[in-house]
């Protein structure tokens, strides 16, 4: 009986020491920040356009302003956990969510003549959101309270969503103003890319730290489906009048059409897949907790 108790005591002690040794390298944290658009592409309408026509004979003056965007612009919220193999090198996995900010492009065309005037203004607004998995390697240095570090790894986007809204307002002398509003939502696909960050972790205590970092997410997405979710003309919903092929589009790297076979209005349209940018460069701040080590 005595030997059994001694054996149990040794076993418990061994498990405790083993757990404590493992816990020395375990860490996790939570934080958030903002990413500025990077790796951008032009709006579908190209540059912002302002065109004015007047006089007789008519003279048109057009101003083009370059305008581009990335769906990666916006607020980043996330948490991470990892294990330090030694005091300098570890592996971690992060989970983050992007709340995308809006980017806007415009086209403004006006005309005027004696007794007549017209205006055609189209505004394009885009934004996106995405859940991201970020596996990577962490390298850190420092012996005191300040621990500079760097991380690098993959970024895998799932549950991505992007929306593009186009609002057009047309008016002319003697005619009523016409307003068209259309929103297309893009979903599906997996977005692969690279992640890197450079920061400093300030240890308030042996286990609790506050970090600040500069990070870069280089990522593009290729949606597998789009759907017209809003289509109104002067406030009247047009979707009930549209067919499935006009509302939905499936994207793929390869598809086949037949010249003498009409597309079925009851099935989604087919189109080639294309990539849209979800890249950003920004900053994050948060709290870092180490279960034993730093």
Number of C-alpha atoms within 10 A of each C-alpha: 6 7 8 9 10 11 12 12 12 12 12 12 12 12 12 12 12 11 11 13 13 16 16 18 20 21 22 17 19 20 18 19 19 23 25 18 22 22 19 19 14 14 20 10 14 16 17 21 20 17 16 18 18 16 11 9 8 11 12 14 12 13 12 12 13 11 18 19 25 28 33 32 28 22 19 23 19 19 17 18 18 20 21 23 13 12 15 14 17 19 18 20 18 18 17 20 20 25 20 23 19 17 19 17 23 22 20 18 19 20 19 19 13 8 7 11 15 18 17 19 17 20 17 21 17 22 23 24 24 23 18 23 19 22 22 19 19 22 17 20 16 14 8 10 15 16 18 17 19 18 20 20 19 20 23 20 24 19 14 22 20 21 20 19 19 18 18 18 16 17 16 16 12 10 9 9 14 14 18 16 19 17 18 18 20 21 20 18 17 16 22 18 17 18 21 20 20 18 19 21 24 19 20 12 12 14 14 18 21 19 21 20 18 18 22 19 24 20 25 23 26 21 23 19 20 21 19 20 14 15 21 15 14 11 11 11 12 12 15 7 7 12 14 16 17 16 19 20 20 19 20 15 10 9 10 6 9 7 6 6 7 8 14 11 13 11 15 20 18 18 16 12 17 13 11 20 21 31 25 24 20 20 20 21 19 18 18 23 20 23 17 16 17 28
